């Protein structure tokens, strides 16, 4: 009986140790689950059409349910990303690709900096993410402090959280593409999506059409085509106006075309 108890106890300790052990670094050639991170407010409906397109391309996807409706501390949102990734890894996913919208890109950066399972990240694509903060959040902190949520305060330029992330820098060895629009009507200035060490592309450098608003980014066919291209290849080669039609076609999926 004592032997059985010791064996069971040993198995439990091994299981606990496995749960708190960092995974090996993701193999860049082996795709796994695509983890979709919502933006400020936590509305997942903005990412539903994107999830459908990724599934049509043969990728497994999962949406991160953010605590406090995506309004709370971004460190808590990073913990939700950690829980989601850990569940996927324990379920057999060899890696994860992160696709994060708006403030979800900042929460993703926190996870990449602090998360135990961050080595599982294979690719990162952010859409209209205020990686250096947004003036709207700064205005809310200054003018309406009682209504500016923790995430709102953390997204103000120069906040303690953003300063820490800037000092840490993006994770080395993880291809990251930041997609943004010069006419973003929420993330102001729009070039807050530009950070040293992170590749970025403005939609206006790809297509001459009327650019997307902030809310339109996750459903824009050029955005979808660009992120599909980015999570499939590393490093992503330079993209320009000559790729506009092919990226839009890839985003629609009708017919499916590949970029060489």
C-alpha positions as CSV (number, residue, x, y, z in Angstrom):
1,X,0.0,0.0,0.0
2,X,2.8,2.4,0.9
3,X,4.5,1.7,-2.4
4,X,1.3,2.5,-4.3
5,X,0.9,5.8,-2.4
6,X,4.5,6.7,-3.1
7,X,4.0,5.9,-6.8
8,X,0.9,8.0,-7.0
9,X,2.5,10.8,-5.2
10,X,5.5,10.7,-7.5
11,X,3.2,10.7,-10.5
12,X,1.4,13.8,-9.1
13,X,4.7,15.6,-8.5
14,X,5.8,14.8,-12.1
15,X,2.5,16.2,-13.4
16,X,2.8,19.4,-11.4
17,X,6.4,19.8,-12.5
18,X,5.4,19.4,-16.2
19,X,2.7,22.0,-15.8
20,X,5.2,24.6,-14.5
21,X,8.0,23.7,-16.9
22,X,8.6,26.0,-19.8
23,X,8.1,24.3,-23.2
24,X,10.9,24.0,-25.7
25,X,11.2,26.8,-28.3
26,X,8.8,26.4,-31.2
27,X,10.1,24.9,-34.4
28,X,9.6,27.6,-37.0
29,X,8.8,25.0,-39.6
30,X,6.0,23.3,-37.6
31,X,2.7,25.3,-37.4
32,X,0.3,24.8,-34.6
33,X,-2.8,26.5,-33.3
34,X,-3.5,30.1,-34.2
35,X,-4.4,32.0,-31.0
36,X,-6.6,35.1,-31.7
37,X,-6.5,37.8,-29.1
38,X,-9.3,40.4,-29.1
39,X,-8.9,44.1,-28.5
40,X,-10.0,46.7,-25.9
41,X,-13.5,45.6,-24.7
42,X,-12.9,41.9,-25.5
43,X,-15.4,41.7,-28.3
44,X,-14.6,38.4,-30.1
45,X,-17.2,39.0,-32.9
46,X,-14.6,41.3,-34.7
47,X,-12.4,38.2,-35.1
48,X,-15.0,35.7,-36.1
49,X,-14.7,36.2,-39.9
50,X,-10.9,36.1,-39.5
51,X,-11.1,32.8,-37.6
52,X,-13.3,31.3,-40.4
53,X,-10.8,32.3,-43.1
54,X,-7.9,30.8,-41.1
55,X,-9.9,27.5,-40.7
56,X,-10.6,27.5,-44.4
57,X,-6.8,27.7,-44.9
58,X,-6.5,24.6,-42.8
59,X,-5.4,26.2,-39.5
60,X,-6.8,25.3,-36.1
61,X,-7.9,28.5,-34.3
62,X,-8.9,29.5,-30.7
63,X,-10.1,32.8,-29.3
64,X,-8.8,34.0,-26.0
65,X,-11.6,34.9,-23.6
66,X,-10.3,38.1,-21.9
67,X,-11.2,38.8,-18.2
68,X,-13.1,41.9,-17.3
69,X,-14.4,42.2,-20.8
70,X,-11.0,43.2,-22.0
71,X,-11.0,46.4,-19.9
72,X,-8.9,45.3,-17.0
73,X,-5.2,45.1,-16.3
74,X,-3.3,44.0,-19.4
75,X,-1.2,41.7,-17.2
76,X,-4.4,39.8,-16.4
77,X,-5.2,39.6,-20.1
78,X,-1.7,38.2,-20.6
79,X,-2.4,35.6,-18.0
80,X,-5.5,34.6,-20.0
81,X,-3.3,34.2,-23.1
82,X,-1.0,32.1,-21.0
83,X,-3.8,29.8,-19.9
84,X,-5.1,29.5,-23.5
85,X,-1.6,28.7,-24.9
86,X,-0.8,26.2,-22.1
87,X,-4.0,24.4,-22.7
88,X,-3.2,24.1,-26.4
89,X,0.4,22.9,-25.7
90,X,-0.8,20.3,-23.2
91,X,-3.3,19.1,-25.8
92,X,-0.5,18.4,-28.3
93,X,-0.1,21.7,-30.3
94,X,3.6,21.9,-31.4
95,X,3.5,25.7,-31.4
96,X,1.2,28.7,-31.5
97,X,0.9,31.7,-33.9
98,X,-0.5,34.8,-32.2
99,X,-2.8,37.1,-34.1
100,X,-3.8,40.0,-31.9
101,X,-6.1,43.0,-32.6
102,X,-5.7,46.5,-31.2
103,X,-4.9,46.5,-27.5
104,X,-4.7,42.7,-27.7
105,X,-1.3,43.3,-29.3
106,X,0.0,45.0,-26.1
107,X,-1.4,42.2,-24.0
108,X,0.3,39.7,-26.3
109,X,3.6,41.6,-25.9
110,X,3.2,41.3,-22.1
111,X,2.7,37.6,-22.5
112,X,5.7,37.2,-24.7
113,X,7.8,39.0,-22.1
114,X,6.4,37.2,-19.0
115,X,4.5,34.1,-20.0
116,X,5.9,30.7,-19.0
117,X,4.7,29.2,-22.4
118,X,6.0,32.2,-24.4
119,X,8.7,29.9,-26.1
120,X,5.8,28.2,-27.8
121,X,5.2,31.3,-30.0
122,X,6.2,30.7,-33.6
123,X,4.9,33.8,-35.3
124,X,3.1,37.0,-34.1
125,X,0.9,39.3,-36.2
126,X,-0.7,42.4,-34.6
127,X,-3.4,44.5,-36.3
128,X,-3.7,48.2,-35.5
129,X,-2.0,47.7,-32.1
130,X,-1.0,50.8,-30.1
131,X,2.4,49.3,-29.1
132,X,3.6,52.8,-28.1
133,X,0.3,53.9,-26.6
134,X,-2.7,55.9,-27.9
135,X,-3.5,59.6,-27.3
136,X,-7.2,58.6,-26.7
137,X,-6.1,56.6,-23.6
138,X,-3.9,59.5,-22.4
139,X,-6.9,61.9,-22.8
140,X,-9.1,59.5,-20.9
141,X,-6.6,59.2,-18.0
142,X,-6.3,62.9,-17.8
143,X,-9.8,64.1,-18.3
144,X,-12.0,61.2,-17.2
145,X,-9.9,59.3,-14.6
146,X,-12.9,57.8,-13.0
147,X,-14.0,56.1,-16.2
148,X,-10.6,55.2,-17.6
149,X,-10.2,51.5,-16.9
150,X,-6.9,49.8,-15.9
151,X,-6.2,48.9,-19.6
152,X,-7.0,52.4,-20.6
153,X,-4.5,53.9,-18.2
154,X,-1.8,51.3,-19.2
155,X,-2.3,52.3,-22.9
156,X,-1.5,55.9,-22.3
157,X,1.9,56.8,-23.9
158,X,4.7,56.6,-21.3
159,X,2.8,54.4,-18.9
160,X,4.8,52.2,-16.6
161,X,3.7,49.1,-18.5
162,X,4.6,50.5,-21.9
163,X,7.9,51.7,-20.6
164,X,8.8,48.3,-19.3
165,X,7.9,46.7,-22.6
166,X,9.9,49.2,-24.6
167,X,12.9,48.5,-22.3
168,X,12.5,44.7,-22.7
169,X,12.0,45.0,-26.5
170,X,10.3,42.4,-28.7
171,X,11.2,38.8,-28.1
172,X,14.3,37.8,-30.1
173,X,13.9,35.0,-32.6
174,X,10.1,35.4,-33.0
175,X,9.0,36.8,-36.4
176,X,6.6,39.7,-35.6
177,X,4.6,41.7,-38.2
178,X,2.7,44.8,-37.2
179,X,-0.1,45.7,-39.7
180,X,-1.6,49.2,-39.5
181,X,-3.5,51.9,-41.3
182,X,-2.3,55.5,-41.6
183,X,-6.0,56.6,-41.3
184,X,-6.7,54.6,-38.1
185,X,-9.4,56.6,-36.3
186,X,-8.9,55.1,-32.9
187,X,-5.1,54.4,-32.5
188,X,-3.7,58.0,-32.7
189,X,-1.0,58.4,-33.8
190,X,-1.4,55.4,-36.1
191,X,2.3,54.9,-36.3
192,X,2.2,53.8,-32.6
193,X,2.2,50.4,-34.3
194,X,5.8,50.9,-35.2
195,X,8.4,49.7,-32.7
196,X,12.1,49.1,-33.3
197,X,12.8,45.4,-33.8
198,X,9.2,44.7,-35.1
199,X,8.6,44.6,-38.8
200,X,5.6,46.6,-39.8
201,X,3.6,47.5,-43.0
202,X,1.0,50.2,-43.5
203,X,-1.9,49.2,-45.7
204,X,-1.5,52.3,-47.8
205,X,1.9,50.9,-48.9
206,X,0.2,47.8,-50.2
207,X,-3.0,49.0,-51.9
208,X,-4.2,52.4,-53.1
209,X,-7.8,51.8,-52.2
210,X,-9.6,53.8,-49.5
211,X,-7.8,52.6,-46.3
212,X,-9.5,50.7,-43.5
213,X,-10.7,52.2,-40.3
214,X,-9.7,50.7,-37.0
215,X,-12.8,48.6,-36.7
216,X,-12.4,47.4,-40.3
217,X,-8.9,46.0,-39.9
218,X,-9.9,42.4,-38.9
219,X,-12.3,42.0,-41.8
220,X,-10.2,43.8,-44.5
221,X,-9.2,41.2,-47.2
222,X,-5.8,42.8,-47.7
223,X,-5.1,42.6,-43.9
224,X,-6.3,38.9,-43.9
225,X,-4.2,38.0,-46.9
226,X,-1.1,39.7,-45.4
227,X,-1.4,38.0,-42.1
228,X,-2.0,34.6,-43.8
229,X,1.2,35.2,-45.7
230,X,3.1,36.3,-42.6
231,X,2.2,33.3,-40.4
232,X,3.1,31.0,-43.3
233,X,6.6,32.4,-44.0
234,X,9.5,33.6,-41.9
235,X,11.0,35.9,-42.4
236,X,8.2,37.6,-44.4
237,X,9.8,39.1,-47.5
238,X,9.1,42.8,-48.3
239,X,5.7,43.5,-49.6
240,X,4.6,46.4,-51.8
241,X,2.0,47.7,-54.3
242,X,2.8,44.9,-56.7
243,X,1.4,42.4,-54.1
244,X,-1.9,44.2,-53.6
245,X,-4.1,42.1,-55.8
246,X,-2.6,38.8,-54.8
247,X,-2.9,39.6,-51.1
248,X,-6.5,40.6,-51.5
249,X,-7.2,37.4,-53.4
250,X,-5.5,35.4,-50.7
251,X,-7.6,37.1,-48.1
252,X,-10.8,36.3,-49.8
253,X,-9.9,32.7,-50.4
254,X,-11.8,32.6,-53.7
255,X,-9.9,31.2,-55.6
256,X,-7.0,30.3,-53.3
257,X,-3.8,31.6,-54.6
258,X,-0.3,31.4,-53.1
259,X,2.5,33.9,-53.0
260,X,5.9,32.6,-53.9
